[in-house]
Amino acid sequence: MLFVVQFEDIYEDQPERLPERQQHMPAHLAFLAQHPDKVVASGALRDSQEGTPLGGIWIVNAPDQATVEAFYQSDPFWMAGLRRSVRVYHWGKAFWSSGFTDCMSSFDVT
């Protein structure tokens, strides 16, 4: 099953903690890279390309919601307290563009 995990981050109310994001970023990206069978896609949510991260989205392949919840709690960002809240949604995919792979390959992953 596919799930969308939507995180709300702390930086809008606690901008002084933004440097912690950079500190934990290598471990966060390594965590995601270690689980390509689970994390289909992930990325930050911002008001603009250069804006402060407001949260993030993961698309996760997992057998059930309990597995997803246990999984995200092992993420370095979660463990460092950089997430304010999280919501997990079952995703009933209706359409997937064949151009998605080409589009995503043009993005820098950092």
N, CA, C and O atoms as a GROMACS GRO file, in nm:
protein
  440
    1MET      N    1   0.083  -0.118   0.000
    1MET     CA    2   0.000   0.000   0.000
    1MET      C    3   0.088   0.125   0.000
    1MET      O    4   0.200   0.124   0.051
    2LEU      N    5   0.035   0.228  -0.057
    2LEU     CA    6   0.106   0.356  -0.055
    2LEU      C    7   0.043   0.449   0.049
    2LEU      O    8  -0.079   0.454   0.065
    3PHE      N    9   0.130   0.521   0.117
    3PHE     CA   10   0.088   0.618   0.217
    3PHE      C   11   0.160   0.750   0.189
    3PHE      O   12   0.273   0.751   0.141
    4VAL      N   13   0.093   0.861   0.221
    4VAL     CA   14   0.156   0.992   0.220
    4VAL      C   15   0.174   1.032   0.366
    4VAL      O   16   0.079   1.033   0.444
    5VAL      N   17   0.298   1.065   0.400
    5VAL     CA   18   0.330   1.112   0.534
    5VAL      C   19   0.359   1.260   0.524
    5VAL      O   20   0.450   1.302   0.453
    6GLN      N   21   0.281   1.340   0.595
    6GLN     CA   22   0.295   1.485   0.590
    6GLN      C   23   0.345   1.534   0.725
    6GLN      O   24   0.278   1.518   0.827
    7PHE      N   25   0.464   1.593   0.724
    7PHE     CA   26   0.524   1.645   0.845
    7PHE      C   27   0.507   1.796   0.851
    7PHE      O   28   0.511   1.864   0.749
    8GLU      N   29   0.488   1.848   0.971
    8GLU     CA   30   0.496   1.991   0.996
    8GLU      C   31   0.621   2.013   1.081
    8GLU      O   32   0.637   1.949   1.185
    9ASP      N   33   0.709   2.100   1.036
    9ASP     CA   34   0.833   2.125   1.106
    9ASP      C   35   0.820   2.240   1.206
    9ASP      O   36   0.718   2.309   1.209
   10ILE      N   37   0.923   2.260   1.286
   10ILE     CA   38   0.920   2.356   1.397
   10ILE      C   39   0.976   2.494   1.363
   10ILE      O   40   0.965   2.585   1.444
   11TYR      N   41   1.034   2.510   1.245
   11TYR     CA   42   1.116   2.628   1.218
   11TYR      C   43   1.040   2.760   1.207
   11TYR      O   44   1.098   2.866   1.230
   12GLU      N   45   0.914   2.754   1.174
   12GLU     CA   46   0.838   2.879   1.163
   12GLU      C   47   0.829   2.948   1.299
   12GLU      O   48   0.841   3.070   1.309
   13ASP      N   49   0.807   2.869   1.405
   13ASP     CA   50   0.797   2.923   1.540
   13ASP      C   51   0.931   2.923   1.614
   13ASP      O   52   0.948   2.996   1.712
   14GLN      N   53   1.025   2.841   1.567
   14GLN     CA   54   1.154   2.830   1.634
   14GLN      C   55   1.268   2.841   1.531
   14GLN      O   56   1.343   2.746   1.511
   15PRO      N   57   1.281   2.957   1.467
   15PRO     CA   58   1.383   2.972   1.362
   15PRO      C   59   1.526   2.952   1.414
   15PRO      O   60   1.616   2.918   1.337
   16GLU      N   61   1.545   2.971   1.542
   16GLU     CA   62   1.679   2.951   1.598
   16GLU      C   63   1.723   2.804   1.592
   16GLU      O   64   1.841   2.775   1.610
   17ARG      N   65   1.630   2.713   1.565
   17ARG     CA   66   1.665   2.570   1.556
   17ARG      C   67   1.695   2.527   1.413
   17ARG      O   68   1.727   2.410   1.389
   18LEU      N   69   1.683   2.619   1.318
   18LEU     CA   70   1.710   2.585   1.177
   18LEU      C   71   1.851   2.527   1.156
   18LEU      O   72   1.865   2.436   1.074
   19PRO      N   73   1.955   2.575   1.224
   19PRO     CA   74   2.086   2.513   1.206
   19PRO      C   75   2.089   2.363   1.241
   19PRO      O   76   2.171   2.288   1.189
   20GLU      N   77   2.000   2.320   1.329
   20GLU     CA   78   1.993   2.177   1.363
   20GLU      C   79   1.952   2.094   1.242
   20GLU      O   80   1.990   1.977   1.230
   21ARG      N   81   1.875   2.154   1.154
   21ARG     CA   82   1.834   2.082   1.033
   21ARG      C   83   1.956   2.044   0.951
   21ARG      O   84   1.970   1.930   0.907
   22GLN      N   85   2.045   2.141   0.931
   22GLN     CA   86   2.167   2.113   0.855
   22GLN      C   87   2.255   2.011   0.928
   22GLN      O   88   2.318   1.927   0.864
   23GLN      N   89   2.259   2.020   1.058
   23GLN     CA   90   2.338   1.928   1.138
   23GLN      C   91   2.290   1.783   1.119
   23GLN      O   92   2.372   1.692   1.109
   24HIS      N   93   2.160   1.763   1.114
   24HIS     CA   94   2.102   1.629   1.104
   24HIS      C   95   2.074   1.584   0.961
   24HIS      O   96   2.036   1.469   0.938
   25MET      N   97   2.093   1.676   0.863
   25MET     CA   98   2.060   1.643   0.724
   25MET      C   99   2.136   1.522   0.670
   25MET      O  100   2.072   1.436   0.609
   26PRO      N  101   2.268   1.508   0.690
   26PRO     CA  102   2.336   1.390   0.636
   26PRO      C  103   2.278   1.258   0.690
   26PRO      O  104   2.259   1.163   0.614
   27ALA      N  105   2.249   1.254   0.820
   27ALA     CA  106   2.191   1.132   0.878
   27ALA      C  107   2.049   1.108   0.827
   27ALA      O  108   2.009   0.994   0.804
   28HIS      N  109   1.973   1.216   0.810
   28HIS     CA  110   1.836   1.206   0.758
   28HIS      C  111   1.837   1.149   0.616
   28HIS      O  112   1.761   1.057   0.585
   29LEU      N  113   1.923   1.205   0.529
   29LEU     CA  114   1.931   1.157   0.391
   29LEU      C  115   1.984   1.013   0.385
   29LEU      O  116   1.939   0.934   0.302
   30ALA      N  117   2.078   0.979   0.472
   30ALA     CA  118   2.129   0.842   0.477
   30ALA      C  119   2.018   0.746   0.519
   30ALA      O  120   2.007   0.636   0.465
   31PHE      N  121   1.938   0.787   0.616
   31PHE     CA  122   1.825   0.705   0.661
   31PHE      C  123   1.729   0.678   0.545
   31PHE      O  124   1.688   0.564   0.524
   32LEU      N  125   1.694   0.782   0.471
   32LEU     CA  126   1.603   0.765   0.358
   32LEU      C  127   1.666   0.675   0.252
   32LEU      O  128   1.598   0.587   0.197
   33ALA      N  129   1.793   0.695   0.223
   33ALA     CA  130   1.862   0.616   0.120
   33ALA      C  131   1.875   0.469   0.160
   33ALA      O  132   1.882   0.383   0.072
   34GLN      N  133   1.877   0.441   0.288
   34GLN     CA  134   1.886   0.303   0.335
   34GLN      C  135   1.755   0.227   0.319
   34GLN      O  136   1.752   0.105   0.339
   35HIS      N  137   1.648   0.296   0.283
   35HIS     CA  138   1.516   0.235   0.275
   35HIS      C  139   1.446   0.262   0.142
   35HIS      O  140   1.332   0.310   0.142
   36PRO      N  141   1.512   0.233   0.029
   36PRO     CA  142   1.449   0.261  -0.100
   36PRO      C  143   1.326   0.173  -0.126
   36PRO      O  144   1.244   0.204  -0.212
   37ASP      N  145   1.315   0.063  -0.053
   37ASP     CA  146   1.197  -0.023  -0.066
   37ASP      C  147   1.075   0.039   0.001
   37ASP      O  148   0.962   0.003  -0.032
   38LYS      N  149   1.096   0.131   0.095
   38LYS     CA  150   0.985   0.194   0.165
   38LYS      C  151   0.958   0.337   0.116
   38LYS      O  152   0.843   0.373   0.089
   39VAL      N  153   1.064   0.417   0.103
   39VAL     CA  154   1.046   0.559   0.067
   39VAL      C  155   1.051   0.573  -0.084
   39VAL      O  156   1.157   0.560  -0.145
   40VAL      N  157   0.936   0.599  -0.143
   40VAL     CA  158   0.926   0.614  -0.288
   40VAL      C  159   0.974   0.753  -0.330
   40VAL      O  160   1.041   0.768  -0.432
   41ALA      N  161   0.940   0.854  -0.252
   41ALA     CA  162   0.980   0.992  -0.278
   41ALA      C  163   0.969   1.070  -0.147
   41ALA      O  164   0.891   1.035  -0.059
   42SER      N  165   1.048   1.176  -0.137
   42SER     CA  166   1.040   1.261  -0.018
   42SER      C  167   1.093   1.399  -0.052
   42SER      O  168   1.167   1.416  -0.149
   43GLY      N  169   1.054   1.497   0.028
   43GLY     CA  170   1.106   1.631   0.007
   43GLY      C  171   1.042   1.732   0.100
   43GLY      O  172   0.938   1.706   0.160
   44ALA      N  173   1.108   1.848   0.111
   44ALA     CA  174   1.062   1.956   0.198
   44ALA      C  175   0.949   2.034   0.133
   44ALA      O  176   0.937   2.040   0.011
   45LEU      N  177   0.868   2.093   0.217
   45LEU     CA  178   0.762   2.185   0.174
   45LEU      C  179   0.801   2.326   0.217
   45LEU      O  180   0.837   2.348   0.333
   46ARG      N  181   0.793   2.420   0.124
   46ARG     CA  182   0.832   2.559   0.149
   46ARG      C  183   0.733   2.652   0.078
   46ARG      O  184   0.667   2.612  -0.018
   47ASP      N  185   0.725   2.775   0.125
   47ASP     CA  186   0.643   2.875   0.057
   47ASP      C  187   0.705   2.917  -0.076
   47ASP      O  188   0.633   2.953  -0.169
   48SER      N  189   0.838   2.912  -0.085
   48SER     CA  190   0.910   2.945  -0.207
   48SER      C  191   1.035   2.857  -0.212
   48SER      O  192   1.069   2.792  -0.114
   49GLN      N  193   1.102   2.856  -0.326
   49GLN     CA  194   1.219   2.770  -0.343
   49GLN      C  195   1.326   2.797  -0.237
   49GLN      O  196   1.391   2.704  -0.190
   50GLU      N  197   1.345   2.923  -0.200
   50GLU     CA  198   1.447   2.959  -0.102
   50GLU      C  199   1.390   2.973   0.038
   50GLU      O  200   1.464   3.005   0.131
   51GLY      N  201   1.260   2.950   0.056
   51GLY     CA  202   1.196   2.971   0.185
   51GLY      C  203   1.236   2.871   0.292
   51GLY      O  204   1.295   2.767   0.264
   52THR      N  205   1.203   2.905   0.414
   52THR     CA  206   1.227   2.818   0.528
   52THR      C  207   1.143   2.692   0.514
   52THR      O  208   1.025   2.701   0.479
   53PRO      N  209   1.200   2.575   0.542
   53PRO     CA  210   1.120   2.452   0.537
   53PRO      C  211   1.005   2.457   0.638
   53PRO      O  212   1.026   2.484   0.757
   54LEU      N  213   0.886   2.431   0.590
   54LEU     CA  214   0.769   2.430   0.676
   54LEU      C  215   0.729   2.289   0.716
   54LEU      O  216   0.656   2.268   0.813
   55GLY      N  217   0.779   2.193   0.642
   55GLY     CA  218   0.746   2.054   0.668
   55GLY      C  219   0.802   1.968   0.557
   55GLY      O  220   0.895   2.006   0.487
   56GLY      N  221   0.744   1.851   0.543
   56GLY     CA  222   0.790   1.760   0.439
   56GLY      C  223   0.683   1.659   0.403
   56GLY      O  224   0.584   1.642   0.474
   57ILE      N  225   0.706   1.594   0.292
   57ILE     CA  226   0.617   1.487   0.243
   57ILE      C  227   0.702   1.366   0.211
   57ILE      O  228   0.808   1.378   0.149
   58TRP      N  229   0.656   1.252   0.252
   58TRP     CA  230   0.713   1.124   0.209
   58TRP      C  231   0.602   1.044   0.143
   58TRP      O  232   0.488   1.046   0.191
   59ILE      N  233   0.632   0.975   0.037
   59ILE     CA  234   0.543   0.872  -0.017
   59ILE      C  235   0.608   0.740   0.023
   59ILE      O  236   0.722   0.711  -0.014
   60VAL      N  237   0.535   0.660   0.099
   60VAL     CA  238   0.589   0.539   0.160
   60VAL      C  239   0.511   0.417   0.113
   60VAL      O  240   0.388   0.418   0.110
   61ASN      N  241   0.585   0.313   0.078
   61ASN     CA  242   0.528   0.184   0.043
   61ASN      C  243   0.541   0.094   0.166
   61ASN      O  244   0.652   0.060   0.207
   62ALA      N  245   0.429   0.056   0.225
   62ALA     CA  246   0.430  -0.024   0.347
   62ALA      C  247   0.303  -0.108   0.354
   62ALA      O  248   0.203  -0.074   0.290
   63PRO      N  249   0.306  -0.217   0.430
   63PRO     CA  250   0.188  -0.302   0.437
   63PRO      C  251   0.071  -0.242   0.515
   63PRO      O  252  -0.044  -0.278   0.491
   64ASP      N  253   0.102  -0.150   0.610
   64ASP     CA  254  -0.006  -0.092   0.691
   64ASP      C  255   0.042   0.036   0.758
   64ASP      O  256   0.161   0.068   0.756
   65GLN      N  257  -0.051   0.109   0.816
   65GLN     CA  258  -0.019   0.238   0.878
   65GLN      C  259   0.071   0.222   0.999
   65GLN      O  260   0.155   0.308   1.024
   66ALA      N  261   0.056   0.115   1.075
   66ALA     CA  262   0.140   0.094   1.193
   66ALA      C  263   0.288   0.083   1.152
   66ALA      O  264   0.375   0.133   1.223
   67THR      N  265   0.315   0.020   1.040
   67THR     CA  266   0.452   0.008   0.991
   67THR      C  267   0.507   0.146   0.956
   67THR      O  268   0.623   0.176   0.986
   68VAL      N  269   0.426   0.229   0.893
   68VAL     CA  270   0.467   0.364   0.857
   68VAL      C  271   0.499   0.445   0.983
   68VAL      O  272   0.600   0.514   0.989
   69GLU      N  273   0.412   0.436   1.082
   69GLU     CA  274   0.432   0.514   1.204
   69GLU      C  275   0.559   0.471   1.277
   69GLU      O  276   0.633   0.556   1.327
   70ALA      N  277   0.586   0.343   1.283
   70ALA     CA  278   0.710   0.295   1.346
   70ALA      C  279   0.831   0.341   1.267
   70ALA      O  280   0.935   0.373   1.324
   71PHE      N  281   0.817   0.343   1.135
   71PHE     CA  282   0.928   0.379   1.047
   71PHE      C  283   0.968   0.525   1.064
   71PHE      O  284   1.086   0.553   1.087
   72TYR      N  285   0.874   0.619   1.055
   72TYR     CA  286   0.911   0.760   1.061
   72TYR      C  287   0.969   0.798   1.196
   72TYR      O  288   1.046   0.893   1.206
   73GLN      N  289   0.934   0.726   1.300
   73GLN     CA  290   0.987   0.757   1.433
   73GLN      C  291   1.136   0.722   1.447
   73GLN      O  292   1.199   0.760   1.545
   74SER      N  293   1.190   0.650   1.349
   74SER     CA  294   1.333   0.619   1.346
   74SER      C  295   1.415   0.721   1.267
   74SER      O  296   1.538   0.714   1.265
   75ASP      N  297   1.348   0.814   1.202
   75ASP     CA  298   1.415   0.916   1.122
   75ASP      C  299   1.491   1.014   1.212
   75ASP      O  300   1.436   1.058   1.313
   76PRO      N  301   1.615   1.047   1.178
   76PRO     CA  302   1.692   1.142   1.260
   76PRO      C  303   1.622   1.276   1.284
   76PRO      O  304   1.636   1.333   1.392
   77PHE      N  305   1.549   1.328   1.186
   77PHE     CA  306   1.477   1.454   1.208
   77PHE      C  307   1.372   1.438   1.319
   77PHE      O  308   1.358   1.524   1.405
   78TRP      N  309   1.299   1.327   1.315
   78TRP     CA  310   1.196   1.300   1.417
   78TRP      C  311   1.262   1.285   1.554
   78TRP      O  312   1.217   1.344   1.652
   79MET      N  313   1.368   1.206   1.558
   79MET     CA  314   1.435   1.179   1.685
   79MET      C  315   1.499   1.304   1.745
   79MET      O  316   1.514   1.313   1.867
   80ALA      N  317   1.537   1.400   1.661
   80ALA     CA  318   1.596   1.526   1.709
   80ALA      C  319   1.491   1.628   1.749
   80ALA      O  320   1.525   1.737   1.795
   81GLY      N  321   1.363   1.596   1.733
   81GLY     CA  322   1.257   1.688   1.770
   81GLY      C  323   1.235   1.801   1.672
   81GLY      O  324   1.187   1.907   1.710
   82LEU      N  325   1.271   1.779   1.544
   82LEU     CA  326   1.256   1.884   1.443
   82LEU      C  327   1.120   1.881   1.374
   82LEU      O  328   1.090   1.967   1.291
   83ARG      N  329   1.038   1.783   1.408
   83ARG     CA  330   0.903   1.774   1.352
   83ARG      C  331   0.802   1.813   1.461
   83ARG      O  332   0.808   1.763   1.573
   84ARG      N  333   0.711   1.903   1.427
   84ARG     CA  334   0.607   1.944   1.521
   84ARG      C  335   0.492   1.844   1.523
   84ARG      O  336   0.439   1.809   1.628
   85SER      N  337   0.456   1.798   1.404
   85SER     CA  338   0.344   1.705   1.395
   85SER      C  339   0.359   1.621   1.269
   85SER      O  340   0.441   1.650   1.182
   86VAL      N  341   0.279   1.517   1.262
   86VAL     CA  342   0.281   1.428   1.146
   86VAL      C  343   0.140   1.375   1.124
   86VAL      O  344   0.064   1.352   1.219
   87ARG      N  345   0.106   1.356   0.997
   87ARG     CA  346  -0.020   1.292   0.959
   87ARG      C  347   0.014   1.187   0.855
   87ARG      O  348   0.093   1.211   0.764
   88VAL      N  349  -0.048   1.072   0.869
   88VAL     CA  350  -0.028   0.962   0.776
   88VAL      C  351  -0.161   0.936   0.706
   88VAL      O  352  -0.263   0.916   0.771
   89TYR      N  353  -0.157   0.936   0.574
   89TYR     CA  354  -0.277   0.915   0.492
   89TYR      C  355  -0.255   0.794   0.401
   89TYR      O  356  -0.147   0.776   0.344
   90HIS      N  357  -0.356   0.713   0.388
   90HIS     CA  358  -0.352   0.610   0.283
   90HIS      C  359  -0.370   0.682   0.151
   90HIS      O  360  -0.458   0.768   0.138
   91TRP      N  361  -0.287   0.648   0.052
   91TRP     CA  362  -0.294   0.716  -0.078
   91TRP      C  363  -0.353   0.621  -0.181
   91TRP      O  364  -0.292   0.520  -0.216
   92GLY      N  365  -0.471   0.654  -0.228
   92GLY     CA  366  -0.536   0.581  -0.336
   92GLY      C  367  -0.499   0.644  -0.469
   92GLY      O  368  -0.576   0.720  -0.527
   93LYS      N  369  -0.379   0.612  -0.518
   93LYS     CA  370  -0.326   0.672  -0.641
   93LYS      C  371  -0.424   0.655  -0.756
   93LYS      O  372  -0.469   0.544  -0.784
   94ALA      N  373  -0.457   0.764  -0.820
   94ALA     CA  374  -0.548   0.761  -0.934
   94ALA      C  375  -0.475   0.778  -1.067
   94ALA      O  376  -0.521   0.731  -1.171
   95PHE      N  377  -0.360   0.847  -1.063
   95PHE     CA  378  -0.286   0.873  -1.187
   95PHE      C  379  -0.139   0.888  -1.154
   95PHE      O  380  -0.103   0.947  -1.052
   96TRP      N  381  -0.055   0.835  -1.238
   96TRP     CA  382   0.091   0.849  -1.225
   96TRP      C  383   0.145   0.877  -1.364
   96TRP      O  384   0.137   0.791  -1.452
   97SER      N  385   0.200   0.994  -1.384
   97SER     CA  386   0.251   1.034  -1.514
   97SER      C  387   0.376   0.954  -1.549
   97SER      O  388   0.463   0.933  -1.464
   98SER      N  389   0.385   0.911  -1.672
   98SER     CA  390   0.506   0.841  -1.716
   98SER      C  391   0.626   0.936  -1.719
   98SER      O  392   0.740   0.890  -1.723
   99GLY      N  393   0.601   1.066  -1.716
   99GLY     CA  394   0.708   1.164  -1.715
   99GLY      C  395   0.764   1.193  -1.576
   99GLY      O  396   0.857   1.272  -1.562
  100PHE      N  397   0.708   1.130  -1.472
  100PHE     CA  398   0.752   1.157  -1.336
  100PHE      C  399   0.899   1.125  -1.316
  100PHE      O  400   0.972   1.205  -1.256
  101THR      N  401   0.945   1.012  -1.365
  101THR     CA  402   1.084   0.972  -1.348
  101THR      C  403   1.177   1.073  -1.414
  101THR      O  404   1.276   1.114  -1.354
  102ASP      N  405   1.146   1.114  -1.536
  102ASP     CA  406   1.228   1.214  -1.604
  102ASP      C  407   1.230   1.346  -1.528
  102ASP      O  408   1.334   1.409  -1.514
  103CYS      N  409   1.116   1.387  -1.481
  103CYS     CA  410   1.104   1.512  -1.407
  103CYS      C  411   1.189   1.506  -1.280
  103CYS      O  412   1.265   1.599  -1.252
  104MET      N  413   1.177   1.400  -1.204
  104MET     CA  414   1.248   1.389  -1.077
  104MET      C  415   1.399   1.376  -1.096
  104MET      O  416   1.475   1.422  -1.011
  105SER      N  417   1.443   1.317  -1.205
  105SER     CA  418   1.587   1.300  -1.225
  105SER      C  419   1.659   1.433  -1.250
  105SER      O  420   1.781   1.439  -1.241
  106SER      N  421   1.583   1.538  -1.280
  106SER     CA  422   1.645   1.668  -1.304
  106SER      C  423   1.667   1.749  -1.175
  106SER      O  424   1.729   1.855  -1.179
  107PHE      N  425   1.618   1.699  -1.063
  107PHE     CA  426   1.629   1.771  -0.936
  107PHE      C  427   1.753   1.730  -0.858
  107PHE      O  428   1.793   1.613  -0.860
  108ASP      N  429   1.812   1.827  -0.789
  108ASP     CA  430   1.922   1.801  -0.696
  108ASP      C  431   1.858   1.748  -0.568
  108ASP      O  432   1.759   1.803  -0.521
  109VAL      N  433   1.913   1.643  -0.512
  109VAL     CA  434   1.851   1.578  -0.395
  109VAL      C  435   1.885   1.644  -0.263
  109VAL      O  436   1.838   1.597  -0.159
  110THR      N  437   1.963   1.750  -0.261
  110THR     CA  438   1.997   1.812  -0.132
  110THR      C  439   1.904   1.924  -0.098
  110THR      O  440   1.918   1.986   0.007
   0.00000   0.00000   0.00000
